[in-house]
Amino acid sequence: MGRGRLHRVRSWAAALCCAIASTQIPVIAIAAPPPLAVPVSSEQAGAGGQRTFSGYLASLERSNYLLGDLFGLRTALSQIGVSLAIQETSEVLANVTGGLQQQPAYDGLTQLILQLDTQRAFNWYGGLLNASVLDLHGYNASANNYLTLQTQSGISGDIALRLWELWYDQKMLPEDRLSIRVGQQSLDQEFINNPNGQYFMATMFGWPMVPSADLPGGGPAYPLSALGVRLKYRPVNPITILAGVFNGSPAYSSLGDAQQMNSRGTNFRTGDGVMSILELQYSYPSLGYMEEPGSSAIPLGGTYKIGAWYNSLAFNDQHYDNTGLSLADPNSTGVPAKHYGDYMLYALADQILWVQSNEPARSVSAFGRVMWTPQADRNLIDFSMNAGLVYHDPLPNRPDDVLGLGMGYAHVSPAVSGLDADTTFFNAIGGTPVNQLVRKSETYVELTYLAQVRPWWQIQYDFQYVFNPGGGIVNPNNQTQAFSDLFVVGMRTNILF
């Protein structure tokens, strides 16, 4: 081969590598884990203060927690204002079709939360100190096998024992209309949150697709967090304003796996830009709602939210280099153009549609959420949505069970699709034998049933189907074929200790 021909081949190969490297494949942030309620007293633990093994066995049927009063520990802690909650979530997922290979996989999460109520501890009204720890274990099938954008498990992450949140919250003003929270916080616990979406197993019903794909490290959301200040204000009963300012990245770099760079959750960083977020909430019926005399109708409550976030860090262009050439062009420098700042707009709603008049626990609710960023040049995903229906008390004598049907959609930005198309074009010209599809979108549907076996024990059965995994990618096992659709079945159990 002549030196000129060899140089051209190297140029094409280098351009291809630069194009692939510059396309920021996100380390997806994970959705919030199953909600964990912290008992504020030993009575809430349902233990009756039992301290013997026989008393413990007798209390199992009525206890809210498997270990009840922990043989007197919760009572002792309560006397000094401390509450303790522990939850283990274990699940098995198996892909019937799709994925790199068909196999079952186990995934697990242990959560521990300690809270100190300053009213009970020091007679200081309105203060709450919170610390939480996560132990992530098992195999992350979504990242290692399914290759989806919208991942299938809301608890998956890098194996680690890590600090999650560490904050202090202080209530102020009459009727607790204002609260300020300071410390290490995970935004998915309060912001951009559909309560009805928390019944599902798929990741994006919690922390959504757009910030997961576009923010550094997937943003300060489970299992990550960031230092910051959050303000919550209720000027009138139906309206709540949430606002926060946080460090711009949950790790020391916006590139790479933030969970590995902050593997213990103890990098209390500042100075990495600013992540600011504002959310306006409207709820009906609001606090203090008065029913009209003689009315027998059950109010169909709902919550509606709009908001936006802004991150001040620098973001790589997803299509062009710093000279304006496509990153797939063999003449490209391979250095993406830089853009400063990124923002997103969103709206979401949770609405009760129907309540059975003679059995109020039986109801049907709908939820939805849309998110959009106009800055497609610096983002992998420029639009995402989630929607679903939740049926409470679906079967006779099962008042705490939930049946849910939901879906998610993620649209790949034109910048990323454009780079994919350029890569195919330059490959064809250069004769480089690399198959490249143009990514467009990914959609999934989830059907789930959550059974409340005991107050402290839930079992969940789950079915998910993903259309166009990864937005449309080549099968790594067969470069001549597209990656096929994915069908996953799963079972999860949540145990409160």
Buried (B, 14 or more C-beta within 10 A) or exposed (E): EEEEEEEBBEBBBEBBEBBBEBBBEBBBBBBBBBEBEBBBEBBBBBBBBBBEEEBBEBBBEEBBBBBBBBBBBBBEBBEEBBBBBBBBBBBBBBBEEBBBEEEEBEBBBBBBBBBBBBEBBEEEEBBBBBBBBBBBBBBBBBBEBBBBBBBBBBBBBBEBEBBBBBBBBBBEEEEEBBBBBEBBBBBBBBBBBBEBBBBBBBBBBBBBBBBBBBBBBBBBBBBBBBBBBBBBBBEEBBEBBBBBBBBBBBBEEBEEBBBEBBBEBEBBBEEBBBBBBBBBBBBBBBEEEEEEEEEEEBEBBBBBBBBBBBBBBBBBBBBBBBEEBBBBBBEBEBBBBEBEBBBBBBBBBBBBEEBEEEEEEBBBBBBBBBBBBEBBBBBBBBBBBBBBBBBBBBEEEBBEBBBBBBBBBBBBBBBBBBBBBBBBBBBEEBEBEBEBBBBBBBBBBBBBBBBBEBBBEBBBBBBBBBBBBBBBBBBEEEEEEBBBBBBBBBBBBBBBB
